[in-house]
Structures are given as structure tokens and as C-alpha cells.
Amino acid sequence: MASPAQTLARVKKRQDFLAANSGARVVTPAFILLVSPNSAGQPRLGFTTSRKVGNAVARNRARRRLREVARAALADAKPLAADHIFIARALPAERPYAALLADARDALARAARKSDPARAARKSDPAREARKTDPARAARKTDPARAARKTESPA
């Protein structure tokens, strides 16, 4: 876990930014968080802002704010040994720091849940796949009487 005095490793290579697209993606009002496992064995941070955010001054300010929010949120959480890429989004008005921090904490928690190996094992559970392809279940879904009940409005 990183303390505020420590600096976290940075993602700087384009290849690493592109590799993060295959990982977990969490969308918030102010930014998009991409989390992808890395081989470095420690959390790394990357930041990107497009010209949609604004001119150079606005982009730099967005990056600085995201950098500080990410450091604070990762210091509070148990960060994964992964690349954390923060992509700034254009906002009509500047989002307050407290809201950004809450978004970052929530996004990190959701990304950790999405990256959980136990969750991946549950998704590939053969029993679950069998339930999905169950003919009786498919018949219930396509039952005309059920569809009629759904479309009836309560009186």
C-alpha cells in the first residue's frame, strides 16, 4: 500500500495504455477507470486527457486533479497489482474535489470486484451455462401468456 510520501509507479508507454483496454472498465461522471493486471507486481498509474476536455490549460488541470485524487484513493484502498488508467471526461462544470474522491474510491472498489478471480470462476461455471441453455427456461421466456401479462397495465 502506498503512503502519501511514496510516489507510485507511472504508466508511460503507449503499449501499456493500449493493453489496459482489455481489463476492467468503470465509468464515472468525471473519468473512466481502466484496470488491467500487470507483471510489475505493484500498482501503476496512468492519466490521459483528450482535447474534448478543453485547451491545454484545462487538460493539465484535469490531469493534476485526477493525479491527486488517484493518490488519495489508492492510499486509502488496497490497490491491485495492476495498471490503473484514468481517462478524464469533459464536464460542463468543474466537479468538486470531494465528489471526485468519492467517485475514485467507488471506481476502485468496482474495478476490484470486476477483476476478482472468484467472479471469473463463477462466470465460467458449467452449471450456470447449463441453466442458460435450459429449453424449459427458454420456453418460459417466450410464453405468449407471460408476455401478455407483462404488457397489461394495472387498473
N, C-alpha and C positions, 0 to 999 in steps of 0.2 A: 504494500500500500504506500502511496506517495504522500509525503508530508508537504506542506506548503513551501518549505525551504528547498525541497528537491525539485529538479526540473525533470519533466517526463520526456522520454524519447519522442522524436518527431518523425512523421511520415513525410518524406520529401520527394521520393521518386514517383514518376507518373505510373509506373508499373504497379506499385503498391496501391495507389489510388484506384486504379482500374480493377485490381484484384478484390478490393473491398466491396465492389458492386455485387459480388456473388454471395456475400454474407447477409446478416440480418439487417433489415431496413426499418427504421422507426421515424415516422413523420410527426413533427410538431408544428405549431404555427410559425415559429421563428427559424427553425432549421430542420434539416434532415440528418439523422444519425445513421451511419453505416458502420457495422461492426463485423469484422472478419478475423478469424483466428490467424495468428502469425507464428513464425518459427523463432522469433526473438525471445520468447518466454517472458516478456514484460509488456505492459500496455504502452501503446504508442498513439500519439495524437496527430491528426492531420486536419487542416482547415482549408476550405475553398469558398470563394465567393464569385459569383458571375457578375457580368455587367448589368444584369437585371436589378441587382441590389442598388446600383447608383453609380456615381462617379468614383474616382479613386479614393477620395476622402471618405465617402460613405462606405466603400468596401473595406478600407483599412480599419475604420471604426467598428464595423460589424465583426471583422476578424479579431480585433483586440477584445471586444466584449465576449465573443464566443470562447476565446482562449482562456480568459479569466473564469468564465462560468464553468468550462470543462475542468479546469484545475480544481476549482472548489468542489464540484460534483464528484470528481474521481477521488478526491481526498476523503470525502465522506463515505463513499461506496467501496466495496471490494472489487476493484477493476479486474476484468478478464484479461488474460494474456492474449490480447488481440489488438488489431488496429482499429481505432475509433476515429472515423472521419466525420467531421461536422461540416455540412454544406449550408451556408447562410441562405435564407429565403428573403425575398423582398416583402417588407411590411409597409402598410400605408403610414403608420406612425411608429415611433420607436417603442419597443416593448420594454417595460420596467425590468430592472435587474432581478428583482425577487421572482418575477414571473419566468424569466429566462432560467434562473437557477432551479425553480420547481420543474420546468419543462425538461431540463437536462437530467435531473435526478430521476424523473419518471421515465425518460427515454432510456437511460442506462439500465434501469430495472427491467423495462420491457425487452430490451435487447438481450439482457442476460437470460430472461425466460425463453426467448426465441432461440438462443444459442445453446440451451440446455440439452446435453446428450440424452437424458432420460426422455425428454419431449420427442426427440427424433426417433427414439426406440418405440415410443407409443404410436407415433405416426406410421411406422412400418410394421405394426402388429398384424400378423396374419388373420387373427380373429376379427379384427376391425375391418380389414379388407373384405373378409367373407360376409360380414354384415352389410357392407356397402353394396355388394353384388347379389344379395339375397333376393330371389324372384318375388317372394311374398311381400317384401318391403317395397319393391318397385311397383307391385300391383296396388298396394295401399296408396302410394303417391299418385297414381294415375286413376284412382277410383272416381268416376264421374259424380257419384253421390257426395263424396267428400268435397269435391271442387264446388258443387252447388251450395253446400253448407257454408263454405268459406265466403262465397260471393253474396250470400243473403245478408242483408243489413238487419241488425237487431231493431225490432219495433218498439 
